[in-house]
Structure formats: structure tokens, C-alpha cells
Amino acid sequence: MKGYTDAEQALINVWNAHTAAEFEQKDADAAIATMTDHPVLVHVPVGTGASGRAALRQFYAEVFIPQMPADTELQLLTRSVGQNRVIDEFILHLTHSLRMDWFAPGIEATGRRLAVPHVAIIAFDDGKIASEHIYWDQATVLLQMGLLDKNLPVMDGSQCDRLLDDAADLGS
């Protein structure tokens, strides 16, 4: 890919294989195969994820992958690569058509369409994923689900419009 060194592209390739395993193949073993012997996943806003290969494989197989709505899409906005890190800014689009304890623990499906900006910081060790720290604004999730008062100082899915406008202005 244009603009990346071979080493940076190798990290991107591993990250792309990892996300394809999760979102396209829906294969926990394929996702874990891209990771170190002691990987860590933290969904920072809600504290879900796991540490260690066996626990993380179980989390992917029993929680994350089966609780992923069929219409889930990731829309990449920006990517930074360097020093054994990939940092992606993206929008997660999905319909809250099933309970998603990894994303909104304890909340039953609302049937609402969500668009939620995320930042993922992926650290690598020897070409494998060592950690994923995933950030999003949980208040916007709850507002879009219809569970927060609209009078609170929280943005709905329209916050994505501004990010998309900025990305368009940058030629992304």
C-alpha cells in the first residue's frame, strides 16, 4: 500500500487479517492466530475483553463473535502506523438487533441503527498483536439506543457526520 514501509504494511496486514477473522470469517481461532502468546483486549468504555490466549479465545468465541449483528460494518477514517502500533479511527455501523454484552452489557436489543466513532490502538510484539485498546463514547451508544435523556450534553449519531466531513476535507 502506498505510503507505508514494508514493516508498517506487515503490521497492517496482520491487523486486517485479525479483523477479517472477527467480522467476516467469524472465526475465533483465526483471530487468536494473529496474536502473541499473552494477548490483551480492553474495550475501555465498558471494561469487556480478556487477557491471555485461552481467555481471549473464549471471549471471541462465546461473546464477541456470536453477539455481532449481521449488518456490522467498519468504516475506516484514519490510520496511523509506527513504532509497533496501528491506530485506527473508524465508525462502527450496526443495528442493535441482539444483545451485545461486549458493547452494551446487560442491554437487550433495541432494534436501533447505531453509528459510533471508535479509536483502536493495536500494539504488536514480533509481528503479532499483543494488545487491543478500543475506545468509544458510551454515552452516544446509550443515546442512540434510546436509553439516555436527549437533553443531556451528549451527541447522537450525527457526531459521525462531522468526522466524515473532516475526513473528506483531508482527502481520506
C-alpha positions in Angstrom: 0.0 0.0 0.0 1.3 3.5 -0.9 3.0 5.5 1.8 3.8 2.6 4.3 7.2 0.9 4.8 7.3 -2.8 4.4 7.4 -3.2 8.2 4.4 -0.9 8.7 2.5 -2.8 5.9 3.2 -6.1 7.7 1.5 -4.7 10.8 -1.5 -3.5 8.8 -1.7 -6.9 7.1 -1.8 -8.7 10.5 -4.4 -6.3 11.8 -6.5 -6.7 8.6 -6.3 -10.5 9.0 -7.4 -10.2 12.6 -10.4 -8.0 11.9 -11.4 -10.2 8.9 -11.3 -13.2 11.2 -13.6 -11.5 13.6 -16.1 -9.7 11.3 -16.0 -11.7 8.1 -14.9 -15.3 8.9 -16.4 -15.2 12.4 -13.5 -17.4 13.5 -12.1 -17.1 17.0 -9.2 -19.4 16.2 -8.2 -17.4 13.2 -8.3 -14.2 15.2 -6.2 -15.7 18.0 -3.7 -16.9 15.4 -2.7 -13.3 14.7 -1.9 -12.6 18.4 1.0 -13.2 20.8 1.1 -15.9 23.5 -0.4 -13.4 26.1 -2.7 -11.0 24.2 -4.9 -8.4 25.9 -8.2 -6.9 24.7 -9.8 -4.0 26.6 -13.0 -2.3 25.5 -12.2 0.7 27.6 -15.7 2.3 28.0 -17.3 -0.9 29.4 -14.4 -3.0 30.6 -15.0 -6.0 28.5 -12.4 -8.1 26.8 -9.9 -10.6 28.2 -6.2 -11.3 29.0 -4.4 -14.4 27.9 -4.7 -16.6 24.9 -7.3 -19.1 26.2 -9.5 -16.4 27.9 -9.4 -14.2 24.9 -10.2 -17.0 22.5 -13.2 -17.9 24.7 -14.3 -14.2 24.8 -14.2 -14.1 21.0 -15.9 -17.5 20.5 -18.6 -17.1 23.2 -19.3 -13.4 23.4 -17.8 -11.1 20.8 -18.4 -13.0 17.6 -21.8 -14.5 18.3 -23.1 -11.2 19.6 -22.1 -9.3 16.5 -25.1 -8.1 14.4 -25.1 -9.4 10.8 -25.1 -5.9 9.4 -22.0 -4.7 11.2 -19.6 -2.5 9.1 -16.4 -0.8 10.0 -15.7 2.4 8.1 -12.1 3.4 8.4 -11.5 7.2 8.8 -7.8 7.5 9.5 -4.9 5.2 10.2 -1.5 5.9 11.8 1.3 3.3 11.8 4.6 3.3 13.6 6.7 2.0 16.5 4.9 -1.4 16.5 1.5 0.3 16.7 -1.5 0.7 14.4 -4.0 3.3 15.4 -7.3 3.3 13.6 -10.1 5.8 13.8 -13.3 4.3 12.4 -17.0 4.3 12.6 -18.8 1.2 13.7 -22.2 0.9 12.0 -24.7 -1.7 13.1 -28.3 -2.4 14.0 -28.7 -3.3 17.7 -30.6 -6.4 16.7 -29.3 -8.7 19.5 -27.9 -8.4 23.0 -24.2 -7.3 22.8 -22.6 -7.8 26.2 -19.2 -6.9 24.9 -20.5 -3.4 23.8 -23.6 -2.6 26.0 -23.6 -5.2 28.8 -27.0 -6.2 30.0 -29.0 -4.3 27.5 -31.4 -6.2 25.3 -31.7 -5.5 21.6 -33.4 -2.1 20.8 -33.6 -2.6 17.1 -32.0 0.8 16.5 -29.4 1.6 13.9 -26.1 2.9 15.5 -23.2 4.8 14.2 -20.4 5.1 16.8 -16.9 6.6 16.3 -14.1 4.4 17.7 -10.4 4.6 18.2 -8.4 1.3 18.3 -4.8 1.3 19.5 -3.2 -2.0 18.5 0.2 -2.9 19.9 2.4 -5.5 18.3 5.3 -7.7 19.5 7.4 -9.7 17.0 4.7 -9.1 14.3 1.8 -10.4 16.3 -0.9 -8.4 18.1 0.0 -8.0 21.8 -2.9 -5.7 22.8 -6.0 -4.0 21.5 -7.3 -1.0 23.4 -10.6 0.1 21.9 -12.3 3.4 22.8 -15.7 4.8 22.0 -18.2 7.2 23.7 -20.6 5.0 25.6 -23.0 7.9 26.1 -23.6 8.2 22.4 -24.3 4.5 22.3 -26.9 4.8 25.0 -28.4 7.9 23.5 -28.7 6.1 20.1 -30.3 3.1 21.8 -32.9 5.5 23.3 -31.7 4.9 26.9 -30.4 8.4 27.7 -32.3 11.6 28.1 -31.8 13.7 24.9 -31.5 16.8 27.0 -28.1 15.7 28.3 -25.0 17.2 26.6 -24.4 14.0 24.5 -24.3 13.7 20.8 -26.2 11.2 18.8 -25.0 9.5 15.6 -24.7 12.9 13.9 -21.3 13.2 15.5 -20.1 10.9 12.7 -21.1 13.4 10.1 -18.5 15.9 11.4 -15.8 13.2 11.4 -16.8 12.2 7.8 -16.7 15.8 6.7 -13.3 16.3 8.2 -12.0 13.1 6.6 -13.4 14.3 3.2 -11.6 17.6 3.7 -8.3 15.7 4.3 -8.8 13.7 1.2 -9.1 10.5 3.2 
